[in-house]
Amino acid sequence: MTMITPENLYEKAQDCARAIRKRTKLKPRIGIILGTGLGGLAREIEVDAAISYEDLPDFPLSTVESHSGRLLIGELGGKPVVAMEGRFHLYEGYSPVQVTFGVRVMERLGIKTLFVSNAAGGLDHRYTKGDLMIIEDHINLMPSNPLIGKNDERFGPRFPDMSEPYSRRLAQAAQELALELKIPVQRGVYVSVAGPNLETRAEYRMLRAMGANVVGMSTVPEVIVARHMSIEVFAVSVVTDMCLPDALAEATVEEIIAVASKAEPNLTRLLVELISRIRPGAPRKRK
């Protein structure tokens, strides 16, 4: 296996997508990335093919607890989808290009809409553990960017616009649907940090002062790459622990996963219904 770089990224993504097509005839229009403790949505997919990451050429491997490390191709809400059951993070030692490789591959498979979920710490005192927060915008504090290096115009422009990283139409549709389903939701700003350590009291104060409502260690690189390729994005966080500096309690991975798992049924209901009702855009013309 050779290292994935900006120079060979397009060919590597094409090769991986070609290997996936040999395992299924479905042509997914929607991509899904499942975060920590949020793999339950996978059980709702009528799976046509389940492929371990280790069986895909150049695909990174998930090393984080609760990330299964499988690519699922099937139908959800009557739509053909491809789902990553486990994502990758900078703190695992992967480069930004590797962290976002799955999104590149999904685009090569034909997706036009991407649904992203994550577990996040709550910075807003109005939130409680288990809340769902529709992400309206983000603050990127990652130490690097997946678009650094040679730009391949076959994916997208050198300087992609980020005035609407998260689809307003999907966010509004999700909020209206949540009201219909009687699922409480928040809307706010996600700030991404590298991790893997959780933040200090002073850092939480800083992040809150910057305008963030939740903090996490993923999602933003994936969204940047998706928008680079003109993929519409909907993202939602599950608040798994409260990061209020004046009332800060120690958080453990086990507790975070437990809260995410408890909130997961509401997230699954919301996403399944949203996917069943939306119309994905026409696939981008292949280059």
Secondary structure as GFF3:
##gff-version 3
##sequence-region A 1 287
A	DSSP	alpha_helix	9	21	.	.	.	ID=ss1
A	DSSP	beta_strand	30	34	.	.	.	ID=ss2
A	DSSP	three_ten_helix	39	44	.	.	.	ID=ss3
A	DSSP	beta_strand	46	52	.	.	.	ID=ss4
A	DSSP	three_ten_helix	53	55	.	.	.	ID=ss5
A	DSSP	beta_strand	70	76	.	.	.	ID=ss6
A	DSSP	beta_strand	79	85	.	.	.	ID=ss7
A	DSSP	three_ten_helix	90	92	.	.	.	ID=ss8
A	DSSP	alpha_helix	96	99	.	.	.	ID=ss9
A	DSSP	alpha_helix	101	109	.	.	.	ID=ss10
A	DSSP	beta_strand	113	122	.	.	.	ID=ss11
A	DSSP	beta_strand	132	140	.	.	.	ID=ss12
A	DSSP	alpha_helix	168	181	.	.	.	ID=ss13
A	DSSP	beta_strand	185	192	.	.	.	ID=ss14
A	DSSP	alpha_helix	201	209	.	.	.	ID=ss15
A	DSSP	beta_strand	214	216	.	.	.	ID=ss16
A	DSSP	alpha_helix	220	228	.	.	.	ID=ss17
A	DSSP	beta_strand	232	242	.	.	.	ID=ss18
A	DSSP	three_ten_helix	245	247	.	.	.	ID=ss19
A	DSSP	alpha_helix	253	277	.	.	.	ID=ss20
###
